[in-house]
Amino acid sequence: MGLRSVKIKRIQRVVKYSLIALIVAALAITAALVPYRLLLPAVAIPERAEGEMRVHFLDVGQGDCTIVEFPSGDALVVDAGDGAFANDGYVIRYLKGIAPASLTLVATHADADHFGGFTEILRAFDVEKVYLPPVGADTSAYRQFLDAVRREGCAQDTLARYKSLLDGSGAYAVCISPHAAEETDENESAAMLYLAYEGVGVLLASDASAEREKELLEEYALSEHIFDSGALTVRLSEVDILKVGHHGSAGSTSEEWLALLQPETAVISCGAGNAYGHPSGETLARLFAAGAECYRTDELGTVVACISDGTYTMNTQYAA
């Protein structure tokens, strides 16, 4: 092989590896600027009917993620799953399918199965406001979440009783627990939200235990107006749909709690074959005795409540 041929081959190798390096650098820059999950196809979700509010209980395994799609087109993401690769992708694809006009995030609890997916949502979407739980967690995952909130420059607030969100359609959400932002118990300070629209009430119980349920029952017995936030009324005795507490664990959803709520429908968010045995047989028995029809994400996948004209329907085949 002549000297000229050797030089040509060396030049070709240099050009080849330089091109590879440029491509890798370009991909890295693109990934930093544009979250790759936004390149994934949106979940095929039927168009929301005029004047309809939809509450999407997403199947994110052993975690919580509820998306409230207000009639105005704005959306409230209450928890976002555990941050696992597949769950993050599904939540972002689902939000792409909804295409909300604006987005607000609510972290009800500082356990990773509630806030884990928010970091990627913050990267992928413009978020108007983030509500944080009163009690945080000294973990790298939670610090990463807080760093993402600060980095994106979102408005922030801490969840506590009477914090509310009012949609232009008249739909609203009110936090009824914890009582104050100074609470210190992580589970007991899990935020409980009451949603209402056109006479239909939805209660999202997060990880609150039977002990917290008892405290709320005692307060409500003093006055049914005790959880009202200004003109926004909270009627626990008029709950139609209950998002069951703590993935259906035996330590939540007490008989006394169900006697007050008397929900027609119960939704349990849990993972198939989870190590905790959720939902527990005791909780399922209590729900059955209370006459509630149960929808489980481990068996049915994502469940959607469609609310309009003072009534609602439950759908288990909404998303393709």
C-alpha positions as CSV (number, residue, x, y, z in Angstrom):
1,M,0.0,0.0,0.0
2,G,1.4,3.4,-1.0
3,L,1.9,6.3,1.3
4,R,-0.8,8.2,-0.5
5,S,-3.3,5.4,0.2
6,V,-2.4,5.3,3.9
7,K,-2.9,9.0,4.2
8,I,-6.3,8.8,2.5
9,K,-7.5,6.0,4.8
10,R,-6.4,8.0,7.8
11,I,-8.3,11.0,6.6
12,Q,-11.4,8.9,6.0
13,R,-11.2,7.5,9.5
14,V,-10.8,11.0,11.0
15,V,-13.8,12.2,9.0
16,K,-15.8,9.2,10.0
17,Y,-15.2,9.5,13.7
18,S,-15.6,13.2,13.6
19,L,-19.1,12.8,12.1
20,I,-20.0,10.2,14.7
21,A,-18.8,12.6,17.5
22,L,-20.9,15.4,15.9
23,I,-24.0,13.2,15.7
24,V,-23.6,12.1,19.3
25,A,-23.1,15.7,20.4
26,A,-26.2,16.8,18.5
27,L,-28.3,14.1,20.0
28,A,-27.1,15.0,23.5
29,I,-28.0,18.7,22.9
30,T,-31.4,17.8,21.5
31,A,-32.1,15.5,24.5
32,A,-31.1,18.3,26.9
33,L,-33.4,20.9,25.1
34,V,-36.3,18.7,24.0
35,P,-37.3,15.8,26.4
36,Y,-37.3,12.7,24.2
37,R,-40.6,11.5,25.7
38,L,-42.2,14.4,23.8
39,L,-41.3,12.6,20.7
40,L,-43.4,9.6,21.7
41,P,-46.9,9.4,20.2
42,A,-49.8,10.8,22.3
43,V,-52.3,8.3,23.9
44,A,-55.4,8.3,21.7
45,I,-58.0,10.0,24.0
46,P,-61.5,10.8,22.7
47,E,-62.2,14.6,22.5
48,R,-63.9,15.9,25.6
49,A,-67.5,16.8,25.2
50,E,-68.6,20.5,25.7
51,G,-69.1,21.2,29.3
52,E,-67.7,17.9,30.5
53,M,-65.2,17.4,33.3
54,R,-63.2,14.2,33.2
55,V,-61.2,12.6,36.0
56,H,-58.6,10.2,34.7
57,F,-57.3,7.6,37.2
58,L,-54.1,6.5,35.4
59,D,-52.7,3.0,35.7
60,V,-49.2,3.7,37.0
61,G,-48.6,0.4,38.8
62,Q,-48.2,0.7,42.6
63,G,-48.6,4.5,42.7
64,D,-51.0,7.3,42.3
65,C,-51.7,9.6,39.3
66,T,-55.0,11.4,38.8
67,I,-55.5,13.9,36.1
68,V,-58.5,16.3,36.5
69,E,-59.5,17.7,33.1
70,F,-61.7,20.7,33.8
71,P,-64.4,21.8,31.4
72,S,-62.3,24.9,30.6
73,G,-59.6,22.7,29.1
74,D,-57.2,23.4,32.0
75,A,-55.8,20.3,33.9
76,L,-54.8,19.4,37.4
77,V,-52.3,16.5,37.8
78,V,-52.7,15.1,41.3
79,D,-49.6,13.0,41.8
80,A,-47.7,11.5,38.9
81,G,-46.6,7.9,39.7
82,D,-43.3,6.6,40.9
83,G,-41.0,8.0,38.2
84,A,-40.3,4.6,36.7
85,F,-39.3,4.7,33.0
86,A,-42.4,3.2,31.6
87,N,-44.8,5.1,33.9
88,D,-43.2,8.4,33.1
89,G,-43.6,7.8,29.4
90,Y,-47.2,6.8,29.8
91,V,-48.1,9.9,31.9
92,I,-46.5,12.2,29.4
93,R,-48.1,10.5,26.4
94,Y,-51.4,10.7,28.2
95,L,-51.0,14.4,28.9
96,K,-50.1,14.9,25.2
97,G,-53.4,13.2,24.4
98,I,-55.3,15.5,26.6
99,A,-53.4,18.6,25.4
100,P,-54.4,20.8,28.4
101,A,-54.7,24.6,28.0
102,S,-52.8,25.0,31.2
103,L,-51.3,22.6,33.7
104,T,-51.1,22.7,37.5
105,L,-49.3,20.0,39.6
106,V,-50.4,18.7,43.0
107,A,-48.0,16.5,45.1
108,T,-50.2,15.1,47.8
109,H,-47.5,13.2,49.6
110,A,-43.7,13.0,49.7
111,D,-43.5,9.3,48.9
112,A,-41.9,8.6,45.6
113,D,-45.0,6.7,44.3
114,H,-46.8,10.0,44.4
115,F,-44.3,12.7,43.2
116,G,-41.8,10.6,41.2
117,G,-43.1,11.4,37.8
118,F,-43.3,15.2,38.3
119,T,-39.7,15.9,37.3
120,E,-40.2,14.6,33.8
121,I,-43.5,16.5,33.5
122,L,-41.8,19.7,34.5
123,R,-39.2,19.1,31.7
124,A,-41.8,18.3,29.1
125,F,-44.6,20.8,29.7
126,D,-45.1,24.4,30.7
127,V,-46.5,24.2,34.3
128,E,-48.3,27.1,35.8
129,K,-48.2,26.2,39.4
130,V,-47.0,23.4,41.7
131,Y,-48.6,22.6,45.1
132,L,-46.2,20.8,47.5
133,P,-47.1,18.6,50.5
134,P,-46.5,20.2,54.0
135,V,-44.0,17.5,54.9
136,G,-41.2,16.8,52.5
137,A,-38.7,13.9,52.4
138,D,-34.9,13.9,52.9
139,T,-34.2,11.8,49.8
140,S,-32.3,12.5,46.6
141,A,-35.5,11.9,44.5
142,Y,-37.5,14.5,46.4
143,R,-34.6,17.0,46.2
144,Q,-34.4,16.4,42.5
145,F,-38.2,17.1,42.2
146,L,-37.8,20.4,44.2
147,D,-34.8,21.4,42.0
148,A,-36.9,20.8,38.9
149,V,-39.6,23.1,40.3
150,R,-37.1,25.9,41.0
151,R,-35.4,25.4,37.7
152,E,-38.6,25.8,35.8
153,G,-39.6,28.9,37.8
154,C,-43.1,27.7,38.6
155,A,-45.3,29.4,41.1
156,Q,-45.3,27.4,44.4
157,D,-47.6,26.8,47.3
158,T,-48.0,24.4,50.2
159,L,-51.1,22.3,50.5
160,A,-53.3,22.8,53.6
161,R,-56.9,23.0,54.5
162,Y,-59.0,25.6,52.5
163,K,-56.5,25.9,49.7
164,S,-58.7,25.8,46.6
165,L,-58.6,25.9,42.8
166,L,-61.6,27.3,40.9
167,D,-62.2,26.6,37.2
168,G,-64.0,29.1,35.0
169,S,-66.7,26.5,34.4
170,G,-67.7,26.4,38.1
171,A,-65.8,23.1,38.8
172,Y,-63.5,23.4,41.8
173,A,-61.1,21.5,44.1
174,V,-60.7,22.1,47.8
175,C,-58.0,20.7,50.1
176,I,-59.7,19.4,53.3
177,S,-56.6,17.9,55.0
178,P,-54.0,18.4,56.4
179,H,-55.3,21.0,58.8
180,A,-52.2,23.2,58.6
181,A,-49.0,23.5,56.7
182,E,-47.0,22.9,60.0
183,E,-48.0,19.2,60.3
184,T,-45.1,16.8,60.7
185,D,-46.4,13.3,60.1
186,E,-45.7,12.4,56.5
187,N,-48.6,10.0,56.0
188,E,-51.2,11.9,58.1
189,S,-50.3,15.1,56.3
190,A,-51.1,13.6,52.9
191,A,-53.3,16.0,51.1
192,M,-57.0,15.1,50.6
193,L,-58.8,16.9,47.8
194,Y,-62.6,17.3,47.3
195,L,-63.7,17.9,43.7
196,A,-67.1,19.1,42.7
197,Y,-68.8,19.8,39.4
198,E,-72.6,20.2,38.7
199,G,-73.6,18.3,41.9
200,V,-71.1,15.4,41.5
201,G,-68.6,15.1,44.3
202,V,-65.2,13.3,44.0
203,L,-62.9,12.7,47.0
204,L,-59.2,11.9,46.4
205,A,-57.9,10.4,49.7
206,S,-54.2,10.1,49.0
207,D,-52.4,8.1,51.8
208,A,-54.4,9.3,54.7
209,S,-55.1,6.6,57.3
210,A,-58.2,5.6,59.3
211,E,-56.9,7.8,62.2
212,R,-57.0,10.9,60.0
213,E,-60.4,9.8,58.7
214,K,-61.6,9.7,62.3
215,E,-60.4,13.2,63.0
216,L,-62.2,14.5,59.9
217,L,-65.4,12.7,60.9
218,E,-65.3,14.4,64.3
219,E,-64.8,17.8,62.8
220,Y,-67.6,17.2,60.2
221,A,-69.9,16.2,63.0
222,L,-69.6,19.7,64.5
223,S,-70.7,21.3,61.2
224,E,-71.1,20.2,57.6
225,H,-69.8,23.6,56.6
226,I,-66.5,23.1,58.4
227,F,-64.4,22.3,55.3
228,D,-66.1,25.0,53.0
229,S,-63.6,27.3,51.4
230,G,-65.5,30.6,51.1
231,A,-68.3,30.0,48.7
232,L,-66.9,26.6,47.6
233,T,-68.9,24.0,49.6
234,V,-67.5,20.6,50.7
235,R,-70.1,18.0,51.4
236,L,-68.6,14.7,52.5
237,S,-72.0,13.2,52.7
238,E,-72.5,13.8,49.0
239,V,-69.4,12.1,47.7
240,D,-70.2,10.1,44.5
241,I,-66.7,8.8,43.6
242,L,-64.1,7.9,46.2
243,K,-60.4,7.5,45.2
244,V,-59.7,5.0,48.0
245,G,-57.0,5.9,50.4
246,H,-53.5,4.3,50.4
247,H,-54.0,2.0,47.4
248,G,-56.7,0.1,49.3
249,S,-54.6,-0.8,52.4
250,A,-56.3,-2.2,55.5
251,G,-55.4,0.9,57.5
252,S,-57.5,3.2,55.4
253,T,-61.2,3.5,54.3
254,S,-62.8,2.6,57.6
255,E,-66.4,1.5,58.1
256,E,-67.2,4.8,59.8
257,W,-65.7,6.8,56.9
258,L,-67.7,4.9,54.4
259,A,-70.9,5.3,56.4
260,L,-70.5,9.1,56.0
261,L,-69.3,9.2,52.4
262,Q,-71.6,6.5,51.1
263,P,-69.8,6.6,47.7
264,E,-71.5,4.9,44.7
265,T,-68.2,4.3,43.1
266,A,-64.7,3.5,44.5
267,V,-61.5,3.7,42.5
268,I,-58.4,1.8,43.8
269,S,-55.0,2.7,42.3
270,C,-52.6,-0.2,42.8
271,G,-50.1,-2.4,40.9
272,A,-50.8,-5.9,39.8
273,G,-49.2,-8.5,42.1
274,N,-47.8,-5.7,44.4
275,A,-45.7,-6.8,47.4
276,Y,-48.1,-5.0,49.9
277,G,-51.2,-7.1,49.0
278,H,-53.1,-4.0,48.0
279,P,-56.0,-3.8,48.0
280,S,-56.6,-5.7,51.2
281,G,-59.5,-8.1,51.6
282,E,-60.8,-6.1,54.6
283,T,-61.0,-2.9,52.6
284,L,-62.7,-4.6,49.7
285,A,-65.2,-6.2,52.1
286,R,-66.0,-2.8,53.6
287,L,-66.5,-1.2,50.2
288,F,-68.8,-4.1,49.2
289,A,-70.8,-3.7,52.4
290,A,-71.1,0.0,51.7
291,G,-72.6,-0.7,48.3
292,A,-69.7,0.9,46.3
293,E,-68.9,-0.4,42.9
294,C,-65.1,-0.9,42.7
295,Y,-62.8,-0.1,39.8
296,R,-59.2,-1.3,40.2
297,T,-56.3,-0.1,38.0
298,D,-54.4,-3.4,38.5
299,E,-57.3,-5.2,36.9
300,L,-58.9,-2.6,34.5
301,G,-56.0,-0.3,33.7
302,T,-56.8,3.4,33.4
303,V,-60.3,4.4,34.6
304,V,-62.0,7.6,33.6
305,A,-65.0,9.3,35.2
306,C,-66.9,11.5,32.8
307,I,-69.0,14.2,34.6
308,S,-71.7,16.4,33.0
309,D,-75.3,17.4,33.4
310,G,-75.3,16.4,37.1
311,T,-74.4,12.8,36.5
312,Y,-71.4,10.7,35.6
313,T,-70.3,7.6,33.8
314,M,-67.2,5.4,34.4
315,N,-65.2,4.2,31.4
316,T,-62.5,1.6,31.4
317,Q,-61.7,1.6,27.6
318,Y,-61.1,5.3,27.1
319,A,-57.5,5.3,26.1
320,A,-56.0,3.3,23.3
